[in-house]
Amino acid sequence: MKSRIVHLPAPAVMVALLLSMLSPVLAQQRIPLSELGWDDEIPFSVRHAVELAVKEHVKEITKEKNDAGKQFIHPYFSNYVEIRDGRPVTWVTLQRCLADRMVTERMEYVFEKDARGEYVLAEERKVNETDSSLPLKIEKLEMARPIRPFTFEHDRLQLEMTSGTYLTRYVGDKPVALVIAGAGRVKLAPPDEYQQQFFERYLDAPALDEGIVGVEIDFHHLDRQFLDLIGWTAPEGRLGTFEISKGDVGGVPQKLVERYRDLTEDADQQAWTPQGYGQLQLPQYEGGFSLGFELEDGRRIAYSYSPTEPKEIAIVTIEKGLSLRKVTRESTRLVAIYPAPETRALPIAEQDRREDLRFVLANAINARFDIDGDKFIATMTLDVRVTEPTDSLLFSIGGNPTVRFIRDLETDEQLPFVPYKNPLAEIYGFGERTNTYRVVFPSMLRPGQLLRIELSYDSPKMVYKFDEGFWRISRMGLLPFSRGLGDPAMMSFVLRTKDIYQHISFGELEREEVTDDYRYTEWRAPRGVNFPTMIVGQFYDPITAKVDGVTIEGYATRVRNSQLSALAVPKKGMTKEVEKARSAIEGYHMMWGVHYPFRKLRVVSVPFQGYAQSPTSILYMDENLLLPEGLLGQYVDPRKLASITAHEAAHQWWGGLVTNNNFFNYWFVESLADLSAALYLENVKPGSIEVAINDWRDATLRTDEICSIKDDTLYAGEFRKYRATWLRYTKGPYVLMMLGEHFGYDKLYAYMRRLLELHSGDLITTDDLRQVAEYAFGRDVDGRRVPIQLDWYWRQWIRENGIPTISYEISSPRREGDTWVVDYHFKQKVMRGKKELPGKVFRLVVPLTVELPGGTSQVYKIWMKEAELTGRLELDVKPRRTPEVDPENRMLFRREQL
């Protein structure tokens, strides 16, 4: 089943969608690229004068005070100007904090010149307003009252409070949180043995069973279950807006006083600024909650559940504070994150799909990008399809952007928007960066509804400028409403820079123009691409090669590097890399029978990057890789040099043609690219597969196996004394290669070909890989293919962790009549780091290599699926020596003699 079927609208809607996608492209082709409405149509002097005038006007507004005597307006400037009837027009988004709510207003300002030639405000109007955000409030300490003892259970969590005193937090007048100081107990057990390892590592116990002295509960405003549990009553007296109670309050537990003062520490700054306000949650979030526990020993644990998140239950340790506004990356650590019971009950295929829940999908993107010095202005039209009911959308852009405007093209109305900070952003250390915005629609959006949005933003930090010879526009966060990982979007865009720079980009070059010292290029991709990337710079004349209708172009950066210049980079280093890429493309064509999807592959050197990457239709690498191998070999293992280009070229298939459905399934993009490179290089340079296997094996066995291959995006890296490598580059290719050891390398090649044939252009999951494998590695019976069941392989090697150790005893060959016999005895145990997993066994092949007379050898594959196995080999000839257990390391297990 192709994953994109899930994303496609009905046929009638599809026709309308295609027309909406084509119209801006066709219109764009009818006019010169220089006439698309670039910002320099309005002189800089005009834009600068208007910017100063509007900021001066808004500054006066922000001096206004509300009834509490606080300043209460925060502006977001668009830095965008249009000319209407000869007069400049600009817009500002204002967040205005009233006594009972916060309103977001989109204001339009029209300017004209006065008698002195200065721009002054001529007209002012409110474009639109939303008021779904309400102020956060908290009861005063003197309003604290006792709870009714209660017990709360959720999945493997049990919370019991035997006594306590509480205060309530509100959004507007709706209770959304409880802060309790008292006595109780929390019990928390992992859902399975795999998750238990994280508890043992980070909580120092296989389960949590501790006394607590306080709990903070956050919940949806429509959910009264926690209010009912504690016997909540409305307080007597006036609610405060994060006001600090002065002095001591009699009868209030000290822990509650500490917690209150922590929450209200920044009251003056928080109460009357946008950060002091929270959006009312949409109904689909009902049922979500988070619990923060303070244990008797001072440790703090947070447990959260969200019905709309792919991994619904998350557990973190907190070393300082329970308030989400107070914690930082340094004071928190992810303990475990796993699906809730309702998701765990689904079949594995549906669990993988559940991880892709999104509110909209981008079906078409038409954009123009203006790059000049420190400027990066993107203006784009997006066709998006709604997948979940909502009245607002969040979108992210890299590089701390300034959104200039968002317009609904159906109504030609500007939409209100504000920067958005998810409370969890501070937990994970993103509190100082605002890359996410929230745009509000006048009515509820329904699933299947199509939207046409025009959006413009300025994000100069998206441009990584190494020197005048090379700028790279970040491959991540370039397109709003898009993951950047293979979204099924039609893409058409125009890139503009000063004409001294060349453009290298994803997709196919459709047009190129040079007008008035500017260079314009138009590019198009027939579908979404993986990691869309644009490169601007000054390059030597390209080195070219052709293979199977594909042109490989090598662009060496004109950098001020005397060593590289002396080595004649374009003629030597880049020629070498182009030939490597050409050979790899040819090899993959032969291996898979599925061709590279574009007419060109552009290979680019990058100054001082230190690594190589391959977004769709581009391969870029550190310029030092252009050095002669004899010189470069002093710093990099010469045996691995060839695999760098081969690995990146393989990404044009794994990641370019077939890519992951979501972040949680990214592992196979790297694993299949690394495996492909090893298989290709073995064909052109025998012995390469041995180098790759030993590299994979050493790195895998060195890691403490803290997580599975599939979960390395969550847990890999360094955590306290534990270390986990990125298993997608080590264990991933290893265990996929082992399918060839189990079932035959001819079937392994057929498996990878079938993946590309079935899922070309698709976004797939880990379980899609399994389904294709069950067919590819099946048996042919009476002229038809009978699939085999491979759940066990995916579970033990990919979804879980642990490494088998095979202890063995092998007898010397002895003669029995005309037959030579070898007895063997195997015992298996599965280790996670230094810990044995009791009762756990793997199903695997144990290769025995028998050296025969004449110097030849034969490998006998012995299947083992039990803890202990005894058997014998019967041979027609006398072996030269006692057989060896997997001397070529083709299987991932440790060996030891009994």
Salt bridges, closest charged atoms under 4 A:
ASP39 OD2 - ARG404 NH2 2.66
ASP40 OD2 - ARG496 NH1 3.00
GLU51 OE2 - LYS55 NZ 3.24
GLU56 OE1 - LYS59 NZ 3.50
GLU60 OE2 - LYS63 NZ 3.45
GLU82 OE2 - ARG407 NH2 3.11
ASP100 OD1 - ARG101 NH1 3.43
GLU105 OE1 - ARG96 NH2 2.82
GLU105 OE2 - LYS126 NZ 3.02
GLU108 OE1 - ARG84 NH2 3.10
GLU108 OE2 - ARG125 NE 3.10
GLU112 OE1 - ARG87 NH1 3.21
ASP114 OD2 - ARG116 NH2 3.65
GLU118 OE1 - ARG116 NH2 3.48
GLU123 OE2 - ARG87 NH2 2.66
GLU124 OE1 - HIS57 NE2 3.70
GLU129 OE1 - LYS126 NZ 2.69
ASP131 OD2 - ARG101 NE 3.41
GLU139 OE1 - ARG145 NH1 2.82
ASP155 OD1 - ARG344 NH2 2.76
ASP173 OD1 - LYS137 NZ 3.72
GLU193 OE2 - ARG832 NH2 2.88
GLU200 OE2 - LYS835 NZ 2.99
ASP209 OD1 - ARG185 NE 2.77
GLU210 OE2 - ARG299 NH2 3.51
GLU216 OE2 - ARG169 NH1 2.72
GLU216 OE1 - ARG259 NE 3.57
ASP218 OD2 - ARG169 NH2 2.84
ASP228 OD1 - ARG224 NE 3.91
GLU243 OE1 - LYS140 NZ 3.65
GLU243 OE1 - ARG238 NH2 3.43
GLU258 OE1 - LYS255 NZ 3.92
ASP262 OD2 - ARG259 NH1 2.64
GLU265 OE1 - LYS326 NZ 3.31
ASP266 OD2 - LYS326 NZ 3.18
ASP268 OD1 - LYS70 NZ 3.77
GLU294 OE2 - LYS255 NZ 2.78
GLU294 OE1 - ARG300 NH2 3.08
ASP297 OD2 - ARG299 NE 3.02
GLU312 OE2 - ARG354 NH2 3.33
ASP352 OD2 - ARG799 NH2 2.76
GLU355 OE2 - LYS311 NZ 3.20
GLU355 OE2 - LYS710 NZ 3.29
ASP356 OD2 - HIS7 NE2 3.89
ASP356 OD1 - ARG483 NH1 2.50
ASP370 OD2 - LYS375 NZ 3.08
ASP370 OD1 - ARG496 NE 2.98
ASP372 OD2 - LYS498 NZ 3.69
ASP383 OD1 - ARG452 NE 2.94
ASP412 OD1 - ARG407 NE 3.64
GLU454 OE1 - ARG407 NH1 2.81
GLU468 OE2 - LYS465 NZ 3.02
ASP487 OD1 - ARG358 NH1 3.17
ASP487 OD1 - ARG483 NH2 3.10
GLU508 OE1 - ARG599 NH2 3.76
GLU512 OE2 - ARG519 NH1 2.84
GLU513 OE2 - ARG511 NH1 3.46
GLU522 OE1 - ARG511 NE 2.72
GLU522 OE2 - ARG524 NH2 2.76
ASP548 OD2 - HIS589 ND1 2.81
GLU553 OE2 - LYS600 NZ 2.96
GLU577 OE2 - LYS580 NZ 3.52
GLU579 OE2 - ARG582 NH2 3.00
GLU586 OE1 - ARG582 NH1 3.15
GLU629 OE2 - LYS580 NZ 3.84
ASP637 OD2 - ARG639 NH2 2.88
GLU670 OE1 - HIS647 NE2 3.06
GLU670 OE1 - HIS651 NE2 2.93
ASP674 OD1 - HIS647 ND1 2.86
ASP695 OD1 - LYS640 NZ 3.20
ASP704 OD2 - ARG201 NH1 2.99
GLU705 OE1 - LYS731 NZ 3.35
ASP712 OD2 - ARG728 NE 3.00
GLU718 OE2 - ARG723 NH1 3.52
GLU741 OE2 - ARG890 NH1 3.54
ASP762 OD1 - ARG4 NE 3.13
ASP762 OD2 - HIS759 ND1 3.02
ASP767 OD1 - ARG770 NE 2.75
ASP768 OD1 - ARG353 NH2 2.79
GLU774 OE2 - ARG770 NH1 2.76
ASP780 OD1 - ARG785 NE 2.72
ASP791 OD1 - ARG770 NE 3.21
GLU800 OE1 - LYS840 NZ 3.07
GLU816 OE2 - ARG814 NH2 3.09
GLU816 OE1 - ARG872 NH2 3.02
ASP823 OD2 - ARG814 NH1 2.35
GLU851 OE2 - ARG880 NH1 3.36
GLU851 OE1 - ARG881 NH1 1.95
GLU868 OE2 - HIS825 NE2 2.80
GLU874 OE2 - ARG872 NH2 3.22
GLU888 OE1 - ARG890 NE 3.87
GLU896 OE2 - LYS829 NZ 3.92
